[in-house]
Amino acid sequence: AASRNAALFDEVHQQRAAVLELSRMKGDLITMLAHDLNNPLTAIRGFAEYLAEEHAGNSDDALATTAIVRATERLVDLGKETLALARLEDNALVLTRSPIDYGTLLARIAAELAPGIAVAAEGDVYGTGDAVLIHGLFENVLRNAVKYSSPEAVSVRVRGDDSTVAVEVEDRG
């Protein structure tokens, strides 16, 4: 029995080591992909900004190039979020705190997702946080609200005071 237990212990130990190695490899792959996607996205954004300047007088072209710039910015942010999740799994996440106007942030996200979303801000809606992660959080919440409800049935209310910012998202989905 002792020999069998020792063999089982060795097998469990080897399987654990293999799982840890696979987890490390997955993290390395995610990090590499997120970094490698950033270069072409930066080029796309740069050319889109150039085209936006060149076609500033034509509203259709300006809208299209502005949409491209916003989409590439969002893809860059998704890459940063992916890196943050990989670092979180490795207990190596570093948050970058910066000032955030939650009312403006939520209004911008709502406008990008669907023009019918109502956003109202009351009081002091300024705070601090990791802008990329906060953006991803609220984009996900609003995207789900729109997915299960019509945009016109989604409303966002941002309330703040000296110490707290509260965000309420209501839908009928």
C-alpha positions as YAML, in Angstrom:
chain: A
units: angstrom
residues:
- id: 1
  name: ALA
  ca: [0.00, 0.00, 0.00]
- id: 2
  name: ALA
  ca: [2.85, 2.39, 0.83]
- id: 3
  name: SER
  ca: [4.42, 1.81, -2.56]
- id: 4
  name: ARG
  ca: [1.10, 2.41, -4.31]
- id: 5
  name: ASN
  ca: [0.54, 5.65, -2.32]
- id: 6
  name: ALA
  ca: [4.03, 6.86, -3.21]
- id: 7
  name: ALA
  ca: [3.36, 6.15, -6.90]
- id: 8
  name: LEU
  ca: [0.02, 8.01, -6.74]
- id: 9
  name: PHE
  ca: [1.69, 10.94, -4.98]
- id: 10
  name: ASP
  ca: [4.34, 11.12, -7.71]
- id: 11
  name: GLU
  ca: [1.68, 10.97, -10.43]
- id: 12
  name: VAL
  ca: [-0.36, 13.78, -8.79]
- id: 13
  name: HIS
  ca: [2.80, 15.83, -8.37]
- id: 14
  name: GLN
  ca: [3.70, 15.38, -12.07]
- id: 15
  name: GLN
  ca: [0.16, 16.29, -13.18]
- id: 16
  name: ARG
  ca: [0.22, 19.40, -10.99]
- id: 17
  name: ALA
  ca: [3.55, 20.44, -12.50]
- id: 18
  name: ALA
  ca: [2.13, 19.90, -16.01]
- id: 19
  name: VAL
  ca: [-0.95, 22.01, -15.23]
- id: 20
  name: LEU
  ca: [1.23, 24.82, -13.84]
- id: 21
  name: GLU
  ca: [3.43, 24.72, -16.95]
- id: 22
  name: LEU
  ca: [0.37, 24.87, -19.24]
- id: 23
  name: SER
  ca: [-0.96, 27.82, -17.24]
- id: 24
  name: ARG
  ca: [2.39, 29.62, -17.59]
- id: 25
  name: MET
  ca: [2.45, 28.92, -21.33]
- id: 26
  name: LYS
  ca: [-1.11, 30.23, -21.70]
- id: 27
  name: GLY
  ca: [-0.15, 33.43, -19.90]
- id: 28
  name: ASP
  ca: [2.91, 33.84, -22.12]
- id: 29
  name: LEU
  ca: [0.78, 33.33, -25.24]
- id: 30
  name: ILE
  ca: [-1.82, 35.88, -24.11]
- id: 31
  name: THR
  ca: [0.90, 38.41, -23.33]
- id: 32
  name: MET
  ca: [2.60, 37.86, -26.70]
- id: 33
  name: LEU
  ca: [-0.66, 38.15, -28.65]
- id: 34
  name: ALA
  ca: [-1.74, 41.31, -26.84]
- id: 35
  name: HIS
  ca: [1.62, 42.96, -27.52]
- id: 36
  name: ASP
  ca: [1.79, 41.78, -31.14]
- id: 37
  name: LEU
  ca: [-1.70, 43.09, -31.93]
- id: 38
  name: ASN
  ca: [-0.81, 46.55, -30.67]
- id: 39
  name: ASN
  ca: [1.55, 47.38, -33.57]
- id: 40
  name: PRO
  ca: [-0.91, 46.88, -36.46]
- id: 41
  name: LEU
  ca: [-3.66, 48.59, -34.47]
- id: 42
  name: THR
  ca: [-1.43, 51.61, -33.95]
- id: 43
  name: ALA
  ca: [-0.81, 51.75, -37.71]
- id: 44
  name: ILE
  ca: [-4.53, 51.49, -38.50]
- id: 45
  name: ARG
  ca: [-5.31, 54.22, -36.02]
- id: 46
  name: GLY
  ca: [-2.60, 56.49, -37.43]
- id: 47
  name: PHE
  ca: [-3.82, 56.10, -41.01]
- id: 48
  name: ALA
  ca: [-7.45, 56.58, -39.93]
- id: 49
  name: GLU
  ca: [-6.53, 59.81, -38.12]
- id: 50
  name: TYR
  ca: [-4.71, 60.97, -41.27]
- id: 51
  name: LEU
  ca: [-7.76, 60.18, -43.41]
- id: 52
  name: ALA
  ca: [-10.02, 61.97, -40.90]
- id: 53
  name: GLU
  ca: [-7.91, 65.13, -41.29]
- id: 54
  name: GLU
  ca: [-7.88, 64.83, -45.09]
- id: 55
  name: HIS
  ca: [-11.67, 64.37, -45.31]
- id: 56
  name: ALA
  ca: [-12.74, 66.69, -42.50]
- id: 57
  name: GLY
  ca: [-15.10, 68.59, -44.84]
- id: 58
  name: ASN
  ca: [-17.04, 65.48, -45.89]
- id: 59
  name: SER
  ca: [-19.26, 64.45, -43.00]
- id: 60
  name: ASP
  ca: [-19.75, 60.85, -44.21]
- id: 61
  name: ASP
  ca: [-16.00, 60.28, -44.57]
- id: 62
  name: ALA
  ca: [-15.31, 61.99, -41.25]
- id: 63
  name: LEU
  ca: [-17.87, 59.76, -39.51]
- id: 64
  name: ALA
  ca: [-16.37, 56.64, -41.04]
- id: 65
  name: THR
  ca: [-12.80, 57.50, -40.14]
- id: 66
  name: THR
  ca: [-13.82, 58.54, -36.63]
- id: 67
  name: ALA
  ca: [-15.52, 55.16, -36.22]
- id: 68
  name: ILE
  ca: [-12.32, 53.42, -37.34]
- id: 69
  name: VAL
  ca: [-10.25, 55.43, -34.84]
- id: 70
  name: ARG
  ca: [-12.67, 54.61, -32.00]
- id: 71
  name: ALA
  ca: [-12.75, 50.94, -32.93]
- id: 72
  name: THR
  ca: [-8.96, 50.68, -32.99]
- id: 73
  name: GLU
  ca: [-8.75, 52.50, -29.65]
- id: 74
  name: ARG
  ca: [-11.20, 49.98, -28.22]
- id: 75
  name: LEU
  ca: [-9.18, 47.06, -29.62]
- id: 76
  name: VAL
  ca: [-6.04, 48.48, -28.01]
- id: 77
  name: ASP
  ca: [-7.97, 48.77, -24.73]
- id: 78
  name: LEU
  ca: [-9.15, 45.15, -25.09]
- id: 79
  name: GLY
  ca: [-5.53, 44.11, -25.48]
- id: 80
  name: LYS
  ca: [-4.69, 45.99, -22.29]
- id: 81
  name: GLU
  ca: [-7.62, 44.34, -20.50]
- id: 82
  name: THR
  ca: [-6.45, 40.92, -21.70]
- id: 83
  name: LEU
  ca: [-2.96, 41.63, -20.36]
- id: 84
  name: ALA
  ca: [-4.48, 42.79, -17.08]
- id: 85
  name: LEU
  ca: [-6.44, 39.53, -16.78]
- id: 86
  name: ALA
  ca: [-3.32, 37.49, -17.48]
- id: 87
  name: ARG
  ca: [-1.45, 39.46, -14.84]
- id: 88
  name: LEU
  ca: [-4.33, 39.03, -12.43]
- id: 89
  name: GLU
  ca: [-4.07, 35.27, -12.83]
- id: 90
  name: ASP
  ca: [-0.35, 35.53, -12.07]
- id: 91
  name: ASN
  ca: [-0.98, 37.84, -9.08]
- id: 92
  name: ALA
  ca: [1.06, 40.50, -10.90]
- id: 93
  name: LEU
  ca: [-1.66, 43.02, -11.81]
- id: 94
  name: VAL
  ca: [-0.66, 46.66, -11.40]
- id: 95
  name: LEU
  ca: [-3.53, 49.13, -11.50]
- id: 96
  name: THR
  ca: [-2.95, 52.50, -13.13]
- id: 97
  name: ARG
  ca: [-5.13, 54.96, -11.27]
- id: 98
  name: SER
  ca: [-6.15, 58.15, -13.03]
- id: 99
  name: PRO
  ca: [-8.96, 60.70, -12.73]
- id: 100
  name: ILE
  ca: [-12.23, 59.57, -14.34]
- id: 101
  name: ASP
  ca: [-15.34, 61.58, -15.16]
- id: 102
  name: TYR
  ca: [-17.86, 58.75, -14.87]
- id: 103
  name: GLY
  ca: [-20.65, 60.78, -16.47]
- id: 104
  name: THR
  ca: [-18.62, 61.51, -19.60]
- id: 105
  name: LEU
  ca: [-17.24, 57.97, -19.72]
- id: 106
  name: LEU
  ca: [-20.68, 56.37, -19.55]
- id: 107
  name: ALA
  ca: [-22.15, 58.83, -22.06]
- id: 108
  name: ARG
  ca: [-19.33, 58.01, -24.52]
- id: 109
  name: ILE
  ca: [-19.76, 54.25, -24.08]
- id: 110
  name: ALA
  ca: [-23.54, 54.57, -24.49]
- id: 111
  name: ALA
  ca: [-23.16, 56.64, -27.66]
- id: 112
  name: GLU
  ca: [-20.74, 54.12, -29.15]
- id: 113
  name: LEU
  ca: [-23.01, 51.16, -28.37]
- id: 114
  name: ALA
  ca: [-26.41, 52.57, -29.25]
- id: 115
  name: PRO
  ca: [-27.64, 56.17, -29.62]
- id: 116
  name: GLY
  ca: [-30.93, 55.49, -27.79]
- id: 117
  name: ILE
  ca: [-29.39, 54.89, -24.35]
- id: 118
  name: ALA
  ca: [-30.30, 57.64, -21.89]
- id: 119
  name: VAL
  ca: [-27.50, 58.77, -19.55]
- id: 120
  name: ALA
  ca: [-28.07, 61.19, -16.66]
- id: 121
  name: ALA
  ca: [-25.43, 62.44, -14.23]
- id: 122
  name: GLU
  ca: [-26.11, 64.10, -10.88]
- id: 123
  name: GLY
  ca: [-23.65, 65.62, -8.45]
- id: 124
  name: ASP
  ca: [-19.90, 65.09, -8.30]
- id: 125
  name: VAL
  ca: [-19.31, 62.14, -10.63]
- id: 126
  name: TYR
  ca: [-15.52, 62.42, -10.68]
- id: 127
  name: GLY
  ca: [-13.37, 59.70, -9.19]
- id: 128
  name: THR
  ca: [-10.21, 57.73, -9.74]
- id: 129
  name: GLY
  ca: [-9.59, 54.24, -11.05]
- id: 130
  name: ASP
  ca: [-7.93, 52.23, -13.77]
- id: 131
  name: ALA
  ca: [-9.55, 53.84, -16.81]
- id: 132
  name: VAL
  ca: [-9.06, 50.85, -19.11]
- id: 133
  name: LEU
  ca: [-10.55, 48.35, -16.67]
- id: 134
  name: ILE
  ca: [-13.41, 50.69, -15.67]
- id: 135
  name: HIS
  ca: [-14.21, 51.30, -19.35]
- id: 136
  name: GLY
  ca: [-14.28, 47.55, -20.02]
- id: 137
  name: LEU
  ca: [-16.50, 46.94, -17.01]
- id: 138
  name: PHE
  ca: [-19.13, 49.49, -17.98]
- id: 139
  name: GLU
  ca: [-18.99, 48.61, -21.67]
- id: 140
  name: ASN
  ca: [-19.74, 45.00, -20.76]
- id: 141
  name: VAL
  ca: [-22.65, 45.99, -18.49]
- id: 142
  name: LEU
  ca: [-24.17, 48.31, -21.11]
- id: 143
  name: ARG
  ca: [-23.58, 45.84, -23.94]
- id: 144
  name: ASN
  ca: [-25.50, 43.19, -21.97]
- id: 145
  name: ALA
  ca: [-28.30, 45.65, -21.22]
- id: 146
  name: VAL
  ca: [-28.66, 46.48, -24.93]
- id: 147
  name: LYS
  ca: [-28.40, 42.81, -25.88]
- id: 148
  name: TYR
  ca: [-31.42, 41.86, -23.77]
- id: 149
  name: SER
  ca: [-33.42, 45.06, -24.21]
- id: 150
  name: SER
  ca: [-33.85, 47.71, -26.87]
- id: 151
  name: PRO
  ca: [-31.46, 50.68, -26.54]
- id: 152
  name: GLU
  ca: [-34.41, 52.98, -25.83]
- id: 153
  name: ALA
  ca: [-35.30, 50.80, -22.82]
- id: 154
  name: VAL
  ca: [-31.82, 51.19, -21.29]
- id: 155
  name: SER
  ca: [-31.06, 54.06, -18.95]
- id: 156
  name: VAL
  ca: [-27.96, 54.93, -16.99]
- id: 157
  name: ARG
  ca: [-27.93, 57.11, -13.90]
- id: 158
  name: VAL
  ca: [-24.66, 58.31, -12.40]
- id: 159
  name: ARG
  ca: [-24.81, 59.92, -8.96]
- id: 160
  name: GLY
  ca: [-21.94, 61.19, -6.92]
- id: 161
  name: ASP
  ca: [-20.92, 63.06, -3.81]
- id: 162
  name: ASP
  ca: [-17.57, 63.85, -2.20]
- id: 163
  name: SER
  ca: [-16.67, 60.22, -1.53]
- id: 164
  name: THR
  ca: [-18.79, 57.94, -3.72]
- id: 165
  name: VAL
  ca: [-19.89, 57.52, -7.31]
- id: 166
  name: ALA
  ca: [-22.87, 55.22, -7.88]
- id: 167
  name: VAL
  ca: [-23.89, 53.94, -11.30]
- id: 168
  name: GLU
  ca: [-27.32, 52.43, -11.96]
- id: 169
  name: VAL
  ca: [-28.11, 50.71, -15.23]
- id: 170
  name: GLU
  ca: [-31.74, 49.86, -15.88]
- id: 171
  name: ASP
  ca: [-33.11, 47.78, -18.70]
- id: 172
  name: ARG
  ca: [-36.22, 45.80, -19.41]
- id: 173
  name: GLY
  ca: [-34.59, 42.64, -20.71]
...
